[in-house]
Amino acid sequence: MTGASLPLVGLFVGGQGTRMGGVAKGLLKLPGSGQSLLERLLGEVRQALPGAQPVLVGSATAYAALGLEAVPDRPAGVGPLGGLIALLAHAQARGDSQVLALACDLPRLDAALIGRLVGADAAASAVVTAQGNVRNPLVARYAVEPASAAAASALAAGKRSLQAVLDRLQPPPTSLALSAEEEALLDDWDTPSDMH
């Protein structure tokens, strides 16, 4: 994949982590490893997309030591919708036509699945993953123009869910077909019990 066709990769770190006791989830250490969740994910992204320059999306103060560019939510206070809007605007300013949106708390997501997500259906308004019938908007690739319109429409309607953005995308997003093993790679860490 050439540098010109690489999507802008946004790693969403802005959650409050309230179910984890208020900690920055991306800094949680993987069992048996000195690596944090975010460090591991960065490694998988760089393996899948050599030359990509990921940006942190959301309140990234806790991650300053990583030295990555950060894009604050815009607007703030509306959850991941503000992060997606900010990421899309940042991509537009850079001249990028696609973004890859990834949550920071994915201990199993691997380079192979990231590569499939980026390589699938180049003309789609978005390519999303799902576990069962539940779409995951933060393991997804978005085309900047249609996603910006859908996100603005959701915000204007008072909808904060990224599912509302997916519902408004035209044409409708493409679902990436996953095996059961690949679906398991989408497991995230929401509560302390998820870490074991």
Residue frames relative to the residue before (quaternion, step in Angstrom):
aa qw qx qy qz dx dy dz
M 1.0000 0.0000 0.0000 0.0000 0.00 0.00 0.00
T 0.3690 -0.7541 0.5004 0.2118 3.59 -0.71 0.99
G 0.6564 -0.5207 0.3698 0.4016 3.53 -1.22 0.48
A 0.6454 0.5486 -0.3288 0.4175 3.57 1.00 -0.82
S 0.7434 0.4010 -0.2326 0.4821 3.57 1.04 -0.65
L 0.4552 0.6789 -0.4636 0.3419 3.59 1.23 0.07
P 0.3982 -0.6819 0.5419 0.2878 3.59 -0.99 0.71
L 0.5078 -0.5601 0.5307 0.3832 3.55 -1.29 0.26
V 0.2415 -0.7908 0.5492 0.1212 3.60 -0.68 1.08
G 0.0917 -0.7917 0.6036 0.0199 3.56 -0.72 1.12
L 0.1578 -0.7738 0.6104 0.0617 3.55 -0.75 1.12
F 0.2754 -0.8132 0.4979 0.1225 3.56 -0.35 1.31
V 0.0016 0.8290 -0.5544 0.0734 3.56 -0.41 1.31
G 0.5159 0.7351 -0.3552 0.2595 3.56 1.29 -0.12
G 0.4541 0.7033 -0.4597 0.2963 3.62 1.19 -0.07
Q 0.5408 -0.6427 0.4423 0.3144 3.56 -1.17 0.59
G 0.3187 -0.7765 0.4951 0.2245 3.61 1.19 -0.37
T 0.2217 0.8288 -0.4977 0.1275 3.60 1.16 0.50
R 0.6785 0.4778 -0.3035 0.4681 3.59 1.02 -0.74
M 0.6719 0.4335 -0.2894 0.5262 3.58 1.33 -0.12
G 0.6305 -0.5563 0.3369 0.4237 3.57 1.21 0.37
G 0.6510 -0.5614 0.3083 0.4074 3.57 1.18 0.49
V 0.4821 0.6670 -0.4478 0.3495 3.60 1.20 0.23
A 0.5420 -0.5703 0.4959 0.3675 3.55 -1.30 0.39
K 0.3816 -0.7874 0.4282 0.2258 3.57 -0.20 1.29
G 0.6468 0.5534 -0.3297 0.4083 3.57 0.98 -0.75
L 0.6701 0.4904 -0.2973 0.4712 3.57 1.25 -0.36
L 0.4351 0.6811 -0.4734 0.3501 3.60 1.25 -0.01
K 0.4046 -0.7312 0.5035 0.2196 3.55 -0.98 0.90
L 0.4549 -0.6612 0.5249 0.2834 3.53 -1.08 0.78
P 0.5490 -0.6164 0.4383 0.3556 3.61 -0.94 0.81
G 0.8338 0.1843 -0.1480 0.4989 3.55 -0.95 0.90
S 0.7101 0.3754 -0.2320 0.5487 3.55 1.28 0.25
G 0.4227 -0.6847 0.5250 0.2775 3.55 -1.13 0.57
Q 0.5500 0.6453 -0.3735 0.3762 3.55 1.32 -0.16
S 0.3900 -0.6680 0.5749 0.2667 3.53 -1.19 0.62
L 0.6859 -0.4582 0.3657 0.4311 3.54 -1.31 0.27
L 0.7016 0.4754 -0.2847 0.4481 3.57 0.83 -0.96
E 0.6257 0.5313 -0.3448 0.4554 3.61 0.98 -0.74
R 0.6521 0.5077 -0.3130 0.4681 3.56 0.96 -0.85
L 0.6643 0.5026 -0.3050 0.4616 3.58 0.91 -0.92
L 0.6171 0.5412 -0.3421 0.4574 3.59 1.00 -0.76
G 0.6420 0.5303 -0.3173 0.4538 3.57 1.01 -0.81
E 0.6625 0.4939 -0.2997 0.4768 3.58 0.98 -0.84
V 0.6311 0.5243 -0.3332 0.4645 3.60 1.00 -0.81
R 0.6976 0.4755 -0.2841 0.4545 3.58 0.85 -0.94
Q 0.6131 0.5235 -0.3488 0.4779 3.57 1.15 -0.55
A 0.6994 0.4688 -0.2665 0.4691 3.58 0.94 -0.91
L 0.8124 0.1622 -0.0180 0.5598 3.56 0.97 -0.93
P 0.1056 -0.8133 0.5694 0.0566 3.62 0.39 1.15
G 0.7628 0.3316 -0.2590 0.4910 3.55 -0.86 0.94
A 0.5167 0.6240 -0.4325 0.3958 3.60 1.22 -0.22
Q 0.1971 -0.7595 0.6090 0.1157 3.56 -1.15 0.68
P 0.1967 -0.8244 0.5177 0.1170 3.60 0.11 1.25
V 0.1860 -0.7400 0.6327 0.1322 3.53 -1.26 0.55
L 0.4174 -0.6690 0.5528 0.2696 3.54 -1.22 0.60
V 0.1904 -0.7913 0.5758 0.0777 3.56 -0.91 0.93
G 0.7398 0.3549 -0.2910 0.4919 3.55 -0.77 1.06
S 0.7366 -0.3685 0.3053 0.4779 3.55 -1.28 -0.40
A 0.0337 -0.8750 0.4797 -0.0556 3.56 -0.06 1.35
T 0.2812 0.7992 -0.4994 0.1813 3.61 1.22 0.22
A 0.6657 0.5278 -0.3065 0.4293 3.60 0.93 -0.88
Y 0.7181 0.4469 -0.2322 0.4803 3.58 1.23 -0.46
A 0.2899 0.8118 -0.4767 0.1721 3.59 1.29 0.17
A 0.6194 0.5806 -0.3489 0.3969 3.61 1.02 -0.75
L 0.6091 0.5699 -0.3571 0.4203 3.61 1.16 -0.43
G 0.3610 -0.7849 0.4490 0.2280 3.58 1.24 -0.29
L 0.4638 0.6782 -0.4496 0.3505 3.59 1.15 0.52
E 0.5625 -0.5665 0.4755 0.3695 3.54 -1.22 0.53
A 0.1623 -0.7914 0.5844 0.0765 3.56 -1.04 0.81
V 0.1798 -0.7592 0.6213 0.0733 3.54 -1.13 0.84
P 0.2747 -0.7881 0.5231 0.1728 3.64 -0.36 1.15
D 0.6338 -0.5284 0.4070 0.3917 3.55 -1.22 0.59
R 0.0171 0.7872 -0.6153 0.0368 3.54 -1.09 0.79
P 0.4431 -0.3679 -0.7690 0.2773 1.52 -0.61 2.43
A 0.5350 -0.5968 0.4834 0.3522 3.55 -1.28 0.36
G 0.7712 0.4186 -0.2604 0.4028 3.55 -1.27 0.33
V 0.6611 0.4767 -0.3288 0.4771 3.61 1.22 0.21
G 0.6028 -0.5915 0.3529 0.4028 3.58 1.19 0.48
P 0.8184 -0.2772 0.1699 0.4738 3.56 -1.21 -0.41
L 0.5058 0.6311 -0.4365 0.3941 3.61 1.21 -0.28
G 0.6455 0.5148 -0.3152 0.4680 3.59 0.99 -0.82
G 0.6353 0.5254 -0.3191 0.4675 3.56 1.12 -0.69
L 0.6631 0.4991 -0.3115 0.4628 3.57 0.93 -0.87
I 0.6369 0.5197 -0.3320 0.4627 3.59 0.95 -0.86
A 0.6670 0.5001 -0.3022 0.4623 3.59 0.93 -0.89
L 0.6494 0.5152 -0.3177 0.4603 3.59 0.95 -0.85
L 0.6624 0.5027 -0.3042 0.4647 3.58 0.93 -0.89
A 0.6517 0.5035 -0.3166 0.4706 3.59 0.98 -0.81
H 0.6321 0.5248 -0.3217 0.4707 3.59 1.03 -0.81
A 0.6485 0.5110 -0.3133 0.4693 3.57 0.97 -0.85
Q 0.6441 0.5302 -0.3183 0.4503 3.56 0.95 -0.90
A 0.6594 0.5159 -0.3021 0.4559 3.57 0.97 -0.90
R 0.6930 0.4618 -0.2628 0.4873 3.58 1.13 -0.67
G 0.4952 -0.6613 0.4276 0.3670 3.56 1.24 -0.35
D 0.4330 0.6824 -0.4721 0.3521 3.59 1.23 0.43
S 0.3187 -0.7683 0.5245 0.1815 3.59 -0.98 0.80
Q 0.7680 0.2503 -0.1344 0.5740 3.61 1.26 -0.35
V 0.0916 -0.7527 0.6441 0.1007 3.55 -1.26 0.51
L 0.2459 -0.7098 0.6381 0.1689 3.52 -1.27 0.56
A 0.1366 -0.8033 0.5783 0.0411 3.58 -0.62 1.15
L 0.0420 0.8057 -0.5852 0.0813 3.57 -0.66 1.16
A 0.4128 -0.6699 0.5591 0.2614 3.57 -0.98 0.88
C 0.5001 -0.6885 0.4419 0.2839 3.58 -1.08 0.68
D 0.7057 0.4901 -0.2548 0.4436 3.60 1.21 -0.39
L 0.3987 0.7075 -0.4669 0.3500 3.56 0.91 1.02
P 0.1564 -0.8523 0.4915 0.0873 3.61 0.08 1.22
R 0.7520 0.4016 -0.2156 0.4761 3.63 1.19 -0.33
L 0.4749 0.6838 -0.4520 0.3203 3.61 1.15 -0.43
D 0.1174 -0.8356 0.5357 0.0312 3.58 -0.76 1.02
A 0.7182 -0.4685 0.3175 0.4048 3.52 -1.36 0.33
A 0.6272 0.5572 -0.3508 0.4160 3.59 0.98 -0.78
L 0.6928 0.4571 -0.2820 0.4812 3.59 0.89 -0.90
I 0.5999 0.5386 -0.3588 0.4705 3.60 1.05 -0.68
G 0.6584 0.5167 -0.3028 0.4559 3.58 0.93 -0.88
R 0.6439 0.5130 -0.3189 0.4697 3.59 1.00 -0.81
L 0.6492 0.5327 -0.3114 0.4447 3.56 0.97 -0.90
V 0.6861 0.4744 -0.2785 0.4761 3.57 0.96 -0.88
G 0.7334 0.4636 -0.2387 0.4362 3.58 1.00 -0.81
A 0.5923 0.6168 -0.3570 0.3759 3.59 1.23 -0.35
D 0.8919 -0.0439 0.0561 0.4466 3.54 -1.26 0.71
A 0.1535 -0.8551 0.4908 0.0662 3.55 0.49 1.26
A 0.7048 0.4779 -0.2722 0.4481 3.61 1.08 -0.61
A 0.4750 0.7080 -0.4283 0.2995 3.61 1.26 -0.14
S 0.5334 -0.5914 0.4919 0.3516 3.57 -1.23 0.51
A 0.7520 -0.1282 0.0745 0.6422 3.55 1.26 -0.59
V 0.1752 -0.7186 0.6556 0.1520 3.53 -1.30 0.43
V 0.0486 -0.8289 0.5566 -0.0257 3.57 -0.55 1.19
T 0.3696 -0.6795 0.5864 0.2405 3.51 -1.29 0.53
A 0.0789 -0.7901 0.6051 0.0585 3.57 -1.27 0.26
Q 0.2286 -0.6960 0.6562 0.1810 3.50 -1.34 0.47
G 0.7843 -0.0202 -0.0511 0.6179 3.54 -0.41 1.25
N 0.7633 -0.3136 0.2478 0.5076 3.57 -0.75 -1.05
V 0.5594 0.6113 -0.3838 0.4075 3.58 1.28 0.13
R 0.3004 -0.7688 0.5409 0.1619 3.57 -0.49 1.23
N 0.2409 -0.7567 0.5903 0.1444 3.55 -1.11 0.72
P 0.2136 -0.8224 0.5144 0.1159 3.61 -0.16 1.24
L 0.6975 0.4223 -0.2805 0.5064 3.60 1.26 -0.13
V 0.6286 0.2671 -0.3959 0.6138 3.49 1.11 0.94
A 0.4428 0.6843 -0.4065 0.4128 3.51 0.60 1.27
R 0.2672 -0.7193 0.6153 0.1806 3.51 -1.33 0.46
Y 0.1277 -0.8103 0.5711 0.0309 3.57 -0.86 0.98
A 0.3670 -0.6458 0.6147 0.2653 3.54 -1.20 0.63
V 0.5345 -0.7017 0.3630 0.3003 3.56 -0.65 1.16
E 0.7152 0.4795 -0.2999 0.4106 3.62 0.68 -0.98
P 0.7175 0.4127 -0.2965 0.4764 3.66 0.68 -0.89
A 0.6437 0.5210 -0.3369 0.4480 3.60 1.02 -0.70
S 0.6153 0.5365 -0.3517 0.4581 3.61 1.05 -0.70
A 0.6588 0.5019 -0.3084 0.4679 3.59 0.95 -0.87
A 0.6713 0.4972 -0.2994 0.4610 3.60 0.94 -0.89
A 0.6598 0.5037 -0.3125 0.4618 3.59 0.98 -0.82
A 0.6424 0.5117 -0.3225 0.4707 3.60 0.99 -0.79
S 0.6402 0.5254 -0.3177 0.4616 3.57 1.04 -0.79
A 0.6495 0.5106 -0.3171 0.4657 3.59 0.97 -0.86
L 0.6591 0.5095 -0.3093 0.4586 3.58 0.91 -0.93
A 0.6626 0.5146 -0.3066 0.4496 3.59 0.92 -0.90
A 0.6923 0.4597 -0.2641 0.4896 3.57 1.15 -0.65
G 0.5232 -0.6579 0.4007 0.3646 3.59 1.28 0.05
K 0.4950 0.6389 -0.4341 0.3980 3.56 1.24 0.38
R 0.1897 -0.8165 0.5376 0.0913 3.61 -0.70 1.02
S 0.5562 0.6342 -0.3841 0.3753 3.57 1.22 -0.29
L 0.4700 -0.6514 0.5103 0.3073 3.56 -1.05 0.74
Q 0.5279 0.6002 -0.4173 0.4323 3.60 1.21 -0.32
A 0.6208 0.5407 -0.3388 0.4555 3.59 1.09 -0.71
V 0.6095 0.5254 -0.3509 0.4789 3.59 1.12 -0.61
L 0.6521 0.5112 -0.3128 0.4643 3.58 0.90 -0.93
D 0.6528 0.5301 -0.3121 0.4420 3.58 0.99 -0.84
R 0.7244 0.4438 -0.2344 0.4726 3.58 1.11 -0.67
L 0.4898 0.6835 -0.4332 0.3244 3.60 1.19 -0.22
Q 0.0483 -0.7749 0.6302 0.0060 3.54 -1.05 0.90
P 0.4554 -0.2999 -0.8110 0.2120 1.53 -1.31 2.11
P 0.6782 -0.4847 0.3342 0.4398 3.63 -1.18 0.35
P 0.5772 -0.6199 0.4000 0.3500 3.59 -1.07 0.68
T 0.4499 -0.6475 0.5497 0.2761 3.51 -1.32 0.46
S 0.2864 -0.7320 0.5872 0.1933 3.59 -1.02 0.76
L 0.3656 -0.7159 0.5529 0.2192 3.56 -0.91 0.95
A 0.3763 -0.7281 0.5228 0.2344 3.59 -0.66 1.08
L 0.0701 -0.8151 0.5749 -0.0114 3.57 -0.75 1.10
S 0.4292 -0.6374 0.5661 0.2983 3.54 -1.20 0.57
A 0.6735 -0.4697 0.3597 0.4431 3.60 -1.25 0.22
E 0.6342 0.5316 -0.3296 0.4544 3.58 1.03 -0.78
E 0.6702 0.4859 -0.3012 0.4733 3.59 0.99 -0.82
E 0.6043 0.5498 -0.3657 0.4458 3.60 1.02 -0.70
A 0.6373 0.5432 -0.3264 0.4384 3.59 1.03 -0.77
L 0.5964 0.5774 -0.3589 0.4266 3.59 1.19 -0.49
L 0.6286 0.5494 -0.3297 0.4407 3.60 1.26 -0.30
D 0.4089 0.7054 -0.4875 0.3124 3.62 1.24 -0.05
D 0.1167 -0.7983 0.5874 0.0642 3.57 -0.96 0.85
W 0.4862 -0.6312 0.5148 0.3165 3.55 -1.34 0.01
D 0.0001 -0.8166 0.5760 -0.0376 3.57 -0.40 1.23
T 0.7889 0.1371 -0.0496 0.5970 3.56 1.11 -0.76
P 0.6845 -0.4948 0.3267 0.4241 3.62 -1.17 0.41
S 0.6289 0.5514 -0.3508 0.4212 3.63 1.04 -0.69
D 0.5880 0.5909 -0.3682 0.4118 3.61 1.17 -0.51
M 0.6270 0.5837 -0.3327 0.3944 3.57 1.17 -0.53
H 0.7092 0.4510 -0.2541 0.4786 3.59 1.23 -0.29
